[in-house]
Amino acid sequence: MKWLFKFDKDKWQKRQRQMQKNLRSMESIRKIKRELILFFKRNHEFFHVERCIEDAAGDPIAIQKMFDSIPVMVRDMMSGNESFQLAATARVSFLLSTENPPIDVVIQSGVVPHFVRFLIEQYGFQHKLYSVRALYAIGKGSLEQAVVVIKHGAIPMFIRLLCCSEECYQLKELVAAALGSLASQSPDFRDYVLQFGTLTPLLSLLDNHLEPPMLHEKIALLRACSNTLAIFCQGNPAPSFNQIRSALPILRRLIHLNPPVGVIGDVFEDACLCLSYLSNGSAEQIQALIDADVCARLVMLLGFSDGKIVEHVLRTVGNIFKGVDSQIQKIMDAHIIPSLLYLSQSDNYDVEVRWDAACALSNAARRGSNEQIRFLVNQGCIGPLCDHILCPDRKTSILCLKGLKSVLKASEIMHSTRNLYTLIITDFDGFGKVEKLQSDPDIGEMAMKLLMKYGV
């Protein structure tokens, strides 16, 4: 049987090659199509990233879906496409702001150095803003997590942004808060942040925005700066006074803000808190406060209705009373004793205010000269000291007992024949209250000795 056609091997092979070429071409087209779809999808996500984040907020399923896509975000952040980088950075910073932020997952992904890299000049405002938000969130985590932010050089970049001449207030507000967050981790962190010269641009921002209309327009920036300044001033051990004494002129201006309500009140309170920390130290520190001319204003602030502000001011005054005679006299000359007497017995504030006022009077009695003690007694300070001897706050109780002891000792020197102040103490049942402290394990011995020497 003869074949009807002849098999042409060359044509068949050529046809096979053409088919394979077409298949490869189709596969290439499909690949390009997939990439284009992904490209447009990602660009859609980029252009609508804030809308996507808003939609995801409060939606656990959307947040979980975003969490599952962290590896994709990491690849985008490490790519050379700035649009993808920005969208990914925005999403990661959002995840870090959720209730249980995946800080460790983000750190382990290796993107923290990229957050820091995005703070350099070539990147735009949004890049920087989302990156600072992410670093701020990580810095608010555990001490070990905050170390990662510092290790990758974020602090110098933060300071550069604070010093930037551009009026990017929202970014500077966030940077100030991020620096405060890192400094609040520990005294060592605080000192490390300060050693970069952070205080200078922070004070400059406060100084440049304390006059209307900037005061009201940029109040959120002022609040972030004042809160960070308060963090810089606190801690145990305290920061070196020489590192932060330059803040005193600004603090003096801040405690004159008016009216101290709302966010301005928060800035005002931060300033009063700073003074309470800065005054808690050596005679040199106390003198620096006096030289800053704050005493008269402190007396006025004791008349404020805000209990927190009054509490901070009372602690500042109590610290000044721990100074030398001339410093004690300076605050006395500002007519502060009547205010302290009133506050030590006032029901208009929390009980802590009464205790702090009594402690301030006790410090004045314990550290003042005999003549200053005579003045205190003539003003009526023995009554509050007796009133608070049995208060539940141990520190106040001990200080009031020590204050009475100093008053009696001064009277012994000034009135050699008869201790006149014992009669006043008796009128306030002071010795009767001291008797009840004899069984106290901490101050019982002191109470017993005082009764044995001065009791009637």
Buried (B, 14 or more C-beta within 10 A) or exposed (E): EEEEEEEEEEEEEEEEEEEEEEEEEEEEEEEEEEEEEEBEEBBEBBEEBEEBBEEBEEEEEBBEEBBEBBEBBBEBBBEEBBBBBBBBBBBBBBBBBBEEBBBBBBBEBEBBBBBBBBBEEEBEEBBBBBBBBBBBBBBBBEEEBBBBBBEBEBBEBBBBBBEBEEEBBBBBBBBBBBBBBBBBBEBEBBBBBBEEEBBEBBBBBBEEBBEEEBBEEBBBBBBBBBBBBBBBBBBEEBBEBEBBBEBBEBBBBBBBBEEBEEEBBBBBBBBBBBBBBBBBBEEEBBBBBBEBEBBEBBBEBBEBEBEBBBBBBBBBBBBBBBBEEEBBBBBBEBEBBEBBBBBBEEEEBEEBBBBBBBBBBBBBBBBBBBEBBBBBBEBBBBBBBBBBBBBEBEEBBBBBBBBBBBBBBBBBEBEEEEBEBBEBBBEBEBBBBBBEBBEBEEBEEBBBEBBEEBBE
